[in-house]
Amino acid sequence: MQSFTRINISHAFGLASPHTWMASVFPVLLGAALAWALASEFSWLVFVLLVMASVMLQSSVNTLNDYYDFIKGNDNKENSDDPGDAILVYNDLDPRQVRRLGFCYMAAAVLLGIYPVYRGGLVTLIIGLCGCLVVIAYSAGKKPISYLPLGEIVSGTVMGVLITAAAFSALTATFRWEVFYLAAPLFFGIALIMMTNNICDIERDIPMGRKTLPVLLGRTRARPVYFAGAIFWFFLVIVCTASHFRGGLLPVCLLLLAAFPIWLRLFRLLLVPGQRKQCMGTILLANLCANSAYIAGILIHAYRG
């Protein structure tokens, strides 16, 4: 009988992949900024609960994805040279404990979301349920989302758009369609995080039968699509600010200009396996700069108004 290492706090923290939490925190920040700018509503209690619930949901995605990748043989020492990216492989953890941890993270997200759902009503509840279903469908089943050319669209929609809409509805107890349009910059930023990972993993995914968008496009065509998406992302930040929050347009443009070295580094990425950590660090930093600029512009407009 195989002997496994017992999961400790360090393992649990690593499986949660805190470096990815930015993708779950920024949608809540945007939802809160929109709630204040469009409806003059805000609650610190609801805001903190939403941030924690969103982080727990992201942690569940990361943990369950690692679990299913491991049991399907996708992660092994031959194709995973980063111990921090293949915790089950390098620490001999019991897969069953890892799976339970993933569902514990999801349960924590549900519990933390009870009061925000109560405040937001049916819309917030539906969005929360969709998020939980996507967490399971992303890695589980015969044809998980992670094996299809849908990862970028699904992650951008759920994390960037739906969580923003859920945060807005929980804080304001209302629903407004324009929130979906105003969340479009986050859709592209988060989708590009997923695409960065998938382009770097093309050679690793093909033998496993994964048909991600970059696998279907091939590296030669995937890189131009990636860079076009990045250009459109920056363009959307300016357009969305100009269309609804003109009082914050100048600060947004100045902040984006100040981050020019980051954009330059982004467009120089080769997106190859050996540079995976560098590529992920750059796209996360680009998200930090672009999303911070956008949210700052909304808040400055609301303050001036």
PALO-380521 format. One line per field, with one value per atom (N, C-alpha, C): x, y, z. Coordinates in pm, whole numbers, m for minus. Atoms other than C-alpha are relative to their C-alpha. Layout:
REM PALO-380521
c1 = X|...
c2 = Y|...
c3 = Z|...
***
This chain:
REM PALO-380521
c1 = 85|0|89|m83|143|m16|2|237|1|12|131|42|m30|246|m130|121|m22|1|9|m142|16|m14|m24|m42|44|m97|78|m82|191|m49|54|55|m133|133|m299|11|m21|m173|54|m57|31|m102|104|m261|m100|92|m475|57|m68|m218|m31|31|m232|43|m42|m49|m111|111|m374|m118|115|m600|m35|28|m569|m122|111|m816|m133|126|m1074|m26|17|m1012|m42|29|m1021|m147|142|m1376|m86|75|m1504|30|m36|m1311|m73|71|m1463|m148|141|m1812|m30|19|m1769|15|m18|m1637|m121|120|m1934|m121|111|m2175|2|m11|m2043|m23|8|m2014|m139|128|m2349|m121|115|m2567|25|m36|m2388|m25|20|m2399|132|m118|m2129|m20|3|m2102|132|m128|m1770|m17|23|m1914|m22|28|m2054|124|m121|m1737|104|m100|m1506|m45|51|m1729|11|m10|m1735|143|m141|m1357|43|m39|m1311|m66|71|m1577|61|m58|m1425|137|m131|m1076|m14|23|m1210|m45|45|m1382|118|m120|m1056|90|m82|m870|m55|64|m1121|30|m33|m1068|143|m141|m690|28|m26|m694|m60|64|m944|65|m70|m763|130|m123|m435|m32|39|m615|m32|40|m771|117|m118|m450|90|m86|m265|m57|56|m506|m14|6|m531|140|m136|m153|57|m49|m118|120|m112|119|93|m102|438|135|m132|806|68|m58|889|m46|51|664|m26|22|648|130|m130|984|m7|19|838|m75|67|762|m119|112|536|m122|111|322|m53|43|291|19|m18|251|m28|29|94|115|m108|380|123|m125|665|m12|18|511|m70|64|345|m125|123|13|m107|112|m292|m101|95|m512|m139|133|m826|m9|m3|m724|0|m3|m651|m139|136|m996|m92|83|m1159|32|m40|m959|m64|62|m1087|m147|143|m1447|m21|7|m1378|13|m12|m1263|m132|127|m1586|m108|98|m1795|21|m30|m1616|m52|50|m1703|m151|146|m2069|m42|36|m2082|26|m33|m1910|m95|89|m2155|m144|142|m2475|m57|54|m2515|m3|8|m2418|m113|110|m2667|m133|122|m2933|m25|12|m2862|m31|13|m2842|m120|119|m3131|29|m3|m3198|117|m108|m2943|133|m125|m2657|6|7|m2772|29|m19|m2785|146|m140|m2439|90|m79|m2299|m9|18|m2446|73|m73|m2306|149|m141|m1964|40|m30|m1975|m5|12|m2089|120|m115|m1808|126|m115|m1552|12|1|m1655|21|m6|m1700|134|m128|m1362|98|m98|m1166|m60|61|m1411|m74|78|m1590|85|m72|m1498|53|m42|m1477|m2|m3|m1380|29|m21|m1368|147|m144|m990|55|m43|m967|m58|69|m1172|51|m44|m1102|m93|95|m1331|57|m53|m1101|9|m15|m1029|m136|133|m1396|m69|67|m1524|62|m65|m1264|m26|25|m1306|m143|142|m1686|m34|36|m1716|73|m78|m1431|m13|m1|m1429|m135|131|m1796|m100|105|m2021|30|m32|m1832|m15|22|m1833|m149|145|m2210|m57|47|m2261|35|m42|m2062|m87|83|m2258|m141|137|m2597|m7|m1|m2497|11|m22|m2388|m115|106|m2680|m140|130|m2961|m76|61|m3023|79|m68|m2930|m3|m9|m2807|83|m67|m2714|131|m121|m2450|124|m113|m2235|75|m63|m2169|95|m85|m2033|121|m108|m1828|99|m92|m1674|83|m70|m1543|153|m147|m1185|52|m44|m1162|m15|16|m1295|127|m117|m1001|126|m119|m742|11|m1|m842|12|m12|m885|145|m140|m529|91|m75|m401|m10|21|m554|73|m63|m423|152|m145|m71|42|m29|m74|m15|28|m224|99|m100|22|132|m124|318|m8|18|170|m39|43|100|64|m71|366|m37|40|256|m143|142|m116|m32|30|m104|2|0|2|m112|106|m269|m139|129|m542|m76|67|m617|m7|20|m762|m35|20|m722|7|m4|m751|141|m135|m370|43|m33|m338|m60|66|m590|63|m61|m427|144|m143|m70|75|m74|204|17|m23|264|m119|119|m96|m51|51|m168|60|m65|86|m60|65|m63|m140|133|m412|12|m25|m277|30|m41|m115|m114|116|m425|m100|89|m631|49|m58|m391|m23|23|m420|m146|142|m799|m37|21|m791|33|m38|m603|m98|96|m836|m133|126|m1141|4|m12|m1011|m27|19|m1000|m142|136|m1332|m105|98|m1525|8|m15|m1380|m59|48|m1456|m151|145|m1813|m83|79|m1921|67|m70|m1653|105|m94|m1500|83|m76|m1394|128|m120|m1139|83|m70|m1022|146|m139|m708|87|m81|m584|22|m15|m649|108|m100|m447|141|m131|m162|53|m42|m155|41|m36|m154|133|m126|126|117|m106|327|41|m28|302|53|m46|444|110|m102|752|m60|67|513|m61|61|326|109|m111|659|52|m45|768|m100|105|432|9|m3|467|133|m126|818|1|5|708|2|m4|793|m106|105|534|40|m51|746|11|0|761|109|m111|1101|m17|23|971|m137|137|639|m16|11|704|13|m18|828|m125|120|526|m118|112|275|20|m27|445|m29|21|427|m148|142|59|m75|62|m34|31|m38|158|m77|77|m15|m145|135|m352|m6|m5|m252|m1|m10|m162|m128|117|m454|m126|122|m724|2|m11|m594|m29|24|m593|m149|144|m951|m83|76|m1086|28|m35|m896|m75|73|m1053|m148|141|m1403|m18|11|m1342|25|m28|m1194|m121|120|m1495|m113|107|m1735|27|m34|m1549|m23|21|m1554|m147|142|m1920|m84
c2 = m120|0|125|m120|338|91|m93|575|144|m138|937|97|m108|1260|70|m66|1422|147|m140|1759|93|m100|2049|137|m134|2423|50|m43|2484|m63|68|2224|61|m54|2360|139|m134|2713|m7|15|2598|m48|50|2406|110|m112|2721|98|m86|2897|148|m141|3244|99|m92|3398|21|m15|3348|76|m62|3518|136|m129|3846|m9|18|3705|m10|8|3658|126|m122|3979|120|m118|4234|9|m12|4143|54|m52|4209|148|m141|4537|82|m72|4637|9|m3|4538|103|m97|4749|143|m133|5047|42|m29|5024|25|m21|4996|140|m136|5322|104|m100|5503|8|1|5396|6|7|5347|60|m60|5520|m96|102|5195|m68|76|5019|m52|60|4786|m72|64|4689|m148|140|4366|m85|74|4251|m8|m4|4357|m102|93|4160|m145|135|3852|m44|31|3870|m29|24|3895|m138|129|3597|m116|106|3391|m22|9|3468|m67|63|3372|m149|142|3044|m76|64|2968|m22|13|3033|m109|104|2812|m138|128|2535|m41|27|2563|m53|36|2544|m137|127|2253|m118|109|2039|m22|15|2109|m78|76|1985|m146|137|1678|m79|74|1579|m16|12|1652|m112|103|1421|m140|135|1126|m42|34|1148|m16|18|1135|119|m119|1486|64|m57|1595|m111|93|1398|71|m65|1470|23|m17|1435|130|m120|1725|116|m105|1928|26|m29|2082|102|m99|2333|m65|62|2178|79|m82|2471|m11|14|2394|m143|141|2019|m55|31|1987|m146|141|1641|m89|80|1507|2|m15|1641|m19|14|1596|m129|130|1251|15|m22|1384|m102|90|1161|71|m67|1252|17|m10|1184|117|m116|1441|130|m120|1691|28|m18|1634|54|m50|1682|146|m139|2003|92|m80|2131|27|m19|2076|77|m83|2228|147|m139|2545|46|m37|2540|21|m15|2488|131|m127|2783|117|m106|2997|13|m1|2896|64|m55|2976|150|m143|3312|80|m69|3395|7|5|3334|139|m133|3690|88|m76|3859|m47|50|3630|45|m49|3723|146|m142|4090|21|m21|4054|m65|66|3816|m105|110|3576|9|m15|3720|m45|38|3680|m150|144|3327|m78|70|3220|7|m17|3362|m87|83|3187|m148|140|2852|m31|19|2895|m13|5|2959|m135|131|2638|m111|101|2432|5|m15|2572|m55|52|2487|m151|146|2120|m39|35|2114|31|m40|2275|m117|109|1966|m139|132|1682|m47|56|1449|m50|56|1277|109|m112|1608|130|m123|1878|122|m125|2240|22|m21|2240|m77|78|1989|56|m56|2206|141|m137|2535|106|m91|2711|64|m45|2778|151|m146|3142|69|m60|3225|m23|34|3044|74|m68|3185|150|m143|3538|36|m27|3516|m16|27|3359|93|m79|3538|150|m143|3868|66|m62|3928|m38|44|3715|38|m39|3778|150|m145|4151|31|m21|4137|m45|50|3930|97|m97|4179|125|m119|4469|m24|27|4304|m22|21|4198|132|m128|4552|99|m97|4733|m58|69|4471|33|m29|4564|m72|59|4432|99|m91|4644|m65|64|4510|67|m70|4777|m48|54|4608|m104|101|4326|67|m73|4574|61|m67|4759|m100|104|4427|m60|56|4356|7|m1|4474|m114|110|4217|m134|122|3949|m27|20|4003|m21|17|4039|m140|134|3713|m108|96|3529|m9|1|3631|m71|79|3483|m148|140|3151|m31|25|3185|m4|3|3259|m140|134|2933|m106|103|2735|3|m5|2863|m61|56|2778|m152|144|2429|m78|68|2342|m139|128|2069|m101|88|1929|m48|33|1932|m95|82|1765|m150|144|1416|m43|31|1436|8|m8|1487|128|m128|1842|79|m81|2056|142|m140|2403|86|m91|2705|11|m7|2743|m130|126|2371|m4|0|2411|101|m103|2730|m32|20|2615|124|m112|2833|117|m106|3026|95|m84|3150|47|m35|3158|131|m120|3433|128|m121|3691|22|m11|3615|54|m43|3662|150|m141|3998|91|m78|4119|15|m6|4032|99|m93|4230|145|m135|4539|40|m28|4515|21|m14|4478|142|m137|4807|101|m88|4972|4|7|4853|78|m75|5000|148|m142|5344|28|m20|5305|m6|13|5186|119|m118|5470|123|m118|5730|1|6|5608|25|m13|5613|82|m63|5770|99|m93|6062|77|m71|6227|m73|77|5947|m38|40|5922|41|m45|6134|m81|83|5948|m141|134|5614|0|m8|5720|20|m25|5848|m125|122|5527|m108|96|5312|35|m46|5523|m27|25|5489|m147|145|5110|m47|36|5119|m108|107|4908|m140|130|4629|m45|37|4641|m42|33|4636|m141|134|4330|m106|95|4162|m36|24|4203|m60|67|4058|m146|138|3729|m99|107|3418|m106|94|3212|m144|136|2897|m64|69|2630|46|m39|2738|136|m134|3091|11|0|2986|90|m80|3142|150|m140|3467|53|m40|3478|23|m14|3423|122|m118|3685|129|m121|3939|27|m22|3885|34|m35|3898|146|m138|4225|95|m81|4360|13|m6|4271|95|m88|4446|146|m139|4765|46|m40|4772|5|3|4672|106|m106|4907|137|m128|5194|19|m7|5115|28|m18|5088|137|m133|5400|109|m97|5591|8|4|5480|71|m59|5581|151|m143|5920|71|m56|5988|10|2|5890|105|m98|6108|143|m134|6409|30|m20|6353|25
c3 = 0|0|0|13|m104|121|m113|175|m53|46|123|109|m93|283|39|m47|496|m41|42|364|120|m104|577|m54|39|566|m122|113|325|m130|118|81|m42|30|109|m62|53|44|m142|133|m254|m101|89|m405|m36|25|m373|m102|99|m599|20|m30|m439|m108|106|m737|m104|95|m935|61|m67|m679|m58|62|m866|m92|94|m1120|72|m75|m843|82|m82|m645|m85|82|m929|m46|36|m1046|115|m115|m692|19|m11|m680|m106|106|m1015|31|m36|m901|108|m109|m587|m53|58|m787|m82|81|m1026|89|m93|m732|56|m54|m592|m110|107|m927|m63|70|m1076|93|m90|m769|138|m130|m479|117|m102|m281|32|m40|m79|142|m133|222|23|m29|376|32|m37|519|m124|122|185|m88|83|5|48|m55|238|m20|19|222|m147|142|m158|m42|32|m182|50|m57|48|m74|73|m132|m138|134|m471|5|m16|m350|28|m29|m208|m124|124|m539|m94|82|m726|54|m63|m478|m29|33|m542|m144|141|m919|m11|11|m877|59|m69|m633|m76|73|m825|m136|128|m1152|18|m29|m998|28|m33|m864|m126|120|m1197|m98|86|m1389|48|m58|m1152|m24|13|m1161|m146|143|m1541|m62|48|m1568|m74|72|m1710|68|m76|m1433|45|m48|m1379|m1|m12|m1315|m134|133|m1684|m67|68|m1795|96|m99|m1472|74|m61|m1386|113|m106|m1139|117|m115|m794|50|m45|m714|m88|93|m1018|m7|m1|m952|141|m143|m577|31|m23|m588|m44|56|m798|91|m73|m586|151|m145|m239|40|m29|m267|85|m75|m142|m38|25|m111|m89|91|m413|61|m60|m211|97|m90|49|m79|84|m227|m56|51|m378|109|m110|m37|30|m23|9|m103|105|m325|27|m29|m224|131|m122|120|m35|46|m56|m61|62|m256|106|m109|61|74|m66|222|m83|88|m81|11|m12|m51|132|m132|322|6|0|275|m88|92|m4|43|m43|195|20|m28|320|m126|125|m12|m91|82|m191|58|m66|65|m34|34|m4|m148|144|m382|m64|54|m438|m105|96|m723|m98|98|m969|59|m65|m723|24|m23|m639|m128|128|m1004|m43|38|m1072|87|m91|m764|m35|39|m870|m129|127|m1222|26|m34|m1071|56|m60|m864|m105|106|m1165|m94|88|m1380|66|m72|m1110|m20|15|m1132|m146|142|m1510|m63|60|m1572|m6|m5|m1468|2|m19|m1400|m125|110|m1640|m114|114|m1965|m93|85|m2156|81|m80|m1903|m87|74|m2014|m31|20|m1973|m119|116|m2261|m130|116|m2498|m30|35|m2682|58|m65|m2433|127|m128|m2140|12|m4|m2229|13|m2|m2293|134|m125|m1985|118|m113|m1744|m5|13|m1880|35|m26|m1861|147|m139|m1517|96|m94|m1340|m28|31|m1525|m2|20|m1606|108|m94|m1383|144|m139|m1058|18|m7|m1134|14|m7|m1195|134|m130|m879|112|m102|m669|m7|18|m816|55|m44|m751|152|m144|m397|76|m67|m308|m21|32|m473|7|4|m464|m128|130|m830|m108|114|m1173|m115|114|m1463|m109|111|m1805|m38|40|m1860|76|m76|m1594|m83|84|m1843|m101|94|m2096|71|m73|m1835|60|m49|m1721|m113|116|m2074|12|m14|m1995|87|m86|m1715|m71|79|m1949|m79|84|m2182|83|m84|m1906|57|m60|m1737|m108|110|m2069|m48|44|m2159|100|m98|m1832|m36|39|m1935|m130|129|m2291|13|m25|m2165|45|m53|m1971|m109|101|m2260|m116|108|m2523|47|m53|m2300|14|m23|m2246|m126|122|m2612|m14|17|m2632|108|m111|m2296|m16|10|m2381|m115|118|m2724|30|m29|m2599|94|m94|m2331|m63|68|m2590|24|m23|m2486|m129|120|m2763|42|m39|m2613|m124|115|m2839|m58|55|m2870|m69|64|m2953|m140|130|m3237|m95|84|m3362|m37|19|m3325|49|m59|m3174|m98|99|m3499|m11|12|m3519|135|m133|m3145|51|m49|m3071|m59|53|m3314|56|m59|m3179|143|m138|m2826|7|m2|m2902|m49|44|m3090|114|m117|m2783|103|m96|m2565|m43|52|m2789|19|m15|m2787|146|m145|m2407|45|m38|m2361|m59|68|m2613|76|m73|m2417|131|m126|m2091|m25|32|m2255|m47|54|m2442|111|m108|m2135|96|m86|m1927|m67|72|m2194|m14|24|m2245|125|m123|m1879|111|m113|m1660|m49|63|m1849|101|m103|m1524|39|m33|m1484|m119|123|m1845|m1|1|m1809|97|m89|m1498|m54|57|m1673|m109|108|m1979|56|m60|m1760|69|m68|m1554|m101|104|m1867|m65|60|m2013|94|m98|m1690|2|0|m1727|m135|135|m2083|0|0|m1989|16|m17|m1882|m131|129|m2216|m98|90|m2400|29|m39|m2204|m44|38|m2274|m148|144|m2651|m47|35|m2643|43|m48|m2486|m115|100|m2685|27|m40|m2492|m26|14|m2488|138|m130|m2213|95|m87|m2082|65|m55|m2016|67|m52|m1862|123|m123|m1520|m31|39|m1679|m72|76|m1915|94|m94|m1633|90|m83|m1418|m74|79|m1701|m23|26|m1785|129|m128|m1415|36|m27|m1379|m93|94|m1691|47|m56|m1535|119|m117|m1215|m44|46|m1405|m71|79|m1653|85|m81|m1405|109|m102|m1135|m63|69|m1387|m28|33|m1495|124|m123|m1141|61|m51|m1034|m77|81|m1324|39|m41|m1218|135|m133|m856|m3|12|m952|m61|59|m1174|103|m101|m893|109|m104|m642|m49|56|m871|m22|28|m953|122
***
